[in-house]
């Protein structure tokens, strides 16, 4: 995932993209964030981990690599349950 993200970030056609990774488990979130943080030189920027939805909104106003954790999943499930099938 890290190398794919690096290729996307460095591809000229992407023009400085913002990558958001959503995870469904805290341990996976911490593992991915740690990996991305250790390899910031490959990405060419330092990743940022969103702490909540408001923080994610702030991060999305500018260029960043953001990793999002499970606090977002419960509200997503609530919204999905209201969607007609």
Residue pairs with C-beta under 8 A, 6 or more apart in sequence:
1 21
1 32
2 35
2 36
2 39
2 42
2 43
3 42
5 19
5 21
5 36
5 43
5 65
6 39
6 42
6 43
6 44
8 14
8 17
8 19
9 16
9 17
9 19
9 43
9 44
9 45
9 65
10 44
16 63
18 60
18 63
18 64
18 65
18 66
19 65
19 66
20 56
20 60
20 66
20 67
20 68
21 32
21 66
21 67
21 68
22 68
22 72
23 29
23 32
23 67
23 68
23 69
23 70
24 70
24 73
25 70
26 69
26 70
29 49
29 67
29 68
29 69
29 70
32 67
33 47
33 49
33 67
36 43
36 47
36 65
36 67
37 46
37 47
40 46
40 47
43 65
45 63
45 64
45 65
46 65
47 64
47 65
47 66
47 67
48 59
48 64
48 65
48 66
48 67
49 66
49 67
49 68
49 69
50 56
50 59
50 66
50 67
50 68
50 69
51 69
52 71
53 71
53 72
53 75
56 66
56 68
56 72
59 66
60 66
